[in-house]
Amino acid sequence: MGIQYDKDAGIFQIDTRSTTYLIGIADGKYVGHIYYGKKIGDCRGAQRLMRTGEHPFVPSENLREKCRFMDNFPWEYAGWGTGDYRESSIQVRTMEGYSACELYYDSYEILREKTGLKGLPATFAKEEGTAWTLNIICRDKCIGLKVILSYSIFDDNDGIMRSVRLVNEGDAPLYIDRVLSASWDMDNEAFEMLSLTGAWARERHMTRCPVTYGRHVISSIRGESSHQENPFMALLTPGTDQEKGQVYAMNFIYSGNFLAVAQASQYDSVRMAMGIHPEGFCWKLMPGEDFQAPEVVCVYSDEGLGKMTRTFHDLYREHLIRSPYVHKDRPVLINNWEATYFNFNTEKLVDIAKEAKACGIEMLVMDDGWFGKRNDDNSSLGDWTVNEEKLPGGLKNLVDQVKAQGLKFGIWVEPEMVSPDSDLYRAHPDWAIQIPGRAPGLMRAQLVLDLSRPEVVEYVWESISAVLNSADISYVKWDMNRQLCDLGSACLPPDRQGELMHRYVLGVYELLERLITQFPHLLLENCSGGGGRFDGGMLYYSPQIWCSDDTDAVERLAIQEGTALVYPLSCMGAHVSDCPNHALGRVTPFTTRGHVALAGTFGYELDITKISQADRDEIKEQTKLYHKYHPLVREGDYYRIASWHENHLYDCWQVVSKDRTETLVTYVQVLSQISFRSRRLRLQGLDPRGLYQLEDTDEIYSGEWLMNGGFLVQRPFGDFISRLYHFIKVG
């Protein structure tokens, strides 16, 4: 573990628990990527992998072919406009309009710490002396630009955190047109690209495609990380699956526009890069000012996708999520949205609370429709005052009545938005993001507040904090139901309009930081029309994110599989909803809905006063199961055993405790088949020498047998049937 610099060889070596990352200095000034992969103790001769001893050689030896050198050197962070025609990492424009940027190595520092990033979410060390950081300082003296490339690691994890900071050391303003956070070049190994794609209510489905010549891009320019493409990318060697193959992965700790690129070049190299999307982005950097780019988490695995997943999960649970709930059970909640939509009052909510308490539910969450004149979704966003026609006596009266039933209380808000039909918009139309003279496009009959403006941020903060101070509120669901367009800010000058999207995200982060600081015991759940902002940036502030507005148990299999590829199970908002399902009309057994939701934070989206007594009785059992198994689900190692998304028949996942003394296997038969016998499941992650008993049976298996011989499950009769199998180590 650690970071060191071999001055004679000109090589920086970053060693995590099981990986090595090498950076080389070529020709005394060019920062090149040498190696990222399985841990290597003795790296002598590594500098040869930069191929600087081959034609066209380094510029000091062959200046007449410098441009050819620039176009095939394995850059660690590539400039623009000086001969490298691949995807650039940075593009900076001078006042005269020139954009060329060539970075030369200047110096370095190695620190035994991990510092935060100004105004941005970032991973952190839990204790002093458990992290390392390498800062490589580069300069383009021609334009007066300093660039600090930062690399951080933690003693207990294989992730490598990368970020970039730009400093204007000149006398004139600079315009940053592009600044990615991480990039490297490596030889092409017939890679496949893995990404998480989808749409509203169909988020984060796993997609694989071969990396052919040219650029392969996933991105968002929607102002959020998006339902459509998640800020995650992995390159896989041929034949990679859950247990074997090499994986090179990047995940962006950011909640706005992003770009991730895999580009295969003419020389059979591949450049992998990630950062803020440059489209529509331009940041004016005044002399003496700096710009901090967000963080990218890099993970390498030589044991397939499973090891990559567990690296991300451990890293985010221990070094990204700050909430006091990260290692605690969350209260089982019931949300009234699918039960009532906008048609509710105090009496109805208290009736739900009474029935919920009798079934073991611990919190009532009041969703949209409690404020202003909000009887549908056409008005009142921005007017955060209680609608006393629905809630006589105000919020405190309702909360007190719910608490009298023995439940905690949670509330839904959408602070980033404004309705044109609202007192706020009538008073401050310029507070909405829009272009003068152009009618702004509506989405869900709403506009987006300009959170790049301090006075707008302050208004939102005062409004929401007043609500939270008015009653005993334990939980907030923070929603965002539309993307950004018609990009214009009334307070930014013309040459700073390109800063709006990033400043908006910084405004969101400022609000969330104030929220969790002022209300440190609040359980915060992020939401964006479901899973439209499911990213590491949000996890820094909220320990859970609503996974998708599609709560159908079968559809959730693929959504939750893709989500759990990167993000811990404990952060996936997953609820049992009514049937026929409100999103697509499917009918699934109540038991199956519960088993699928147990893979996340667990709760309910239904009118408990109207369901059958049998379903109410099952809720009592499900809430007991949640408290029994959630510590294991929350803290354990996740293994994907089978994928319905791939086989179209059944799904199976497993969680193993860190000490390997128990494991929970969830099996879902999506489609039944005729004339087949039992199905064999090979488990993972167990102690091969241990003995495991299947709970509530006298069946005992060795860990070695369960992982190699397997465990037989009888195929149930019917579609959409699930089973839980809990194995406990007995020897």
Secondary structure, DSSP 8 states (H G I E B T S, - for coil): -EEEEETTTTEEEEE-SSEEEEEEEETTTEEEEEEEEE--S--TTGGGGG-TTSTT--TTT-GGGHHHHHHHS-BSS--SSSS--S--SEEEE-TTS------EEEEEEEESS---BTTB-----SSTTSEEEEEEEEEETTTTEEEEEEEEEETT---EEEEEEEEE-SSS-EEEEEEEEEEEEEE--S-EEEEEE--TTS--EEEEEE--BEEEEEEE-SSSS-SSEEEEEEEE-TT--SSSB-EEEEEEE-SS-EEEEEEE-TTSEEEEEEES--TT--EEE-TT-EEE--EEEEEEESBHHHHHHHHHHHHHHHHT---TTTTS----EEESHHHHTT---HHHHHHHHHHHHHTT--EEEE-S-SBTT-SSTTS-TT--SB-TTTSTTHHHHHHHHHHHTT-EEEEEE-TTEE-SSSHHHHH-GGGB---TTS----BTTBEEB-TTSHHHHHHHHHHHHHHHHTTT--EEEE-------S---TTS-GGGGGGHHHHHHHHHHHHHHHHHHHSTT-EEEE-BTTBTT-SHHHHTT-SEEE--S---HHHHHHHHHHHHTTS-GGGEE--EE-SS-TTT-----HHHHHHHHTTSS-EEES-TTTS-HHHHHHHHHHHHHHHHHHHHHHHSEEEEEE-HHHHSSEEEEEEE-TTSSEEEEEEEE-S--SS---EEE---S--TT-EEEETTS--EEEHHHHHHT-EEE---SSSSEEEEEEEEE--
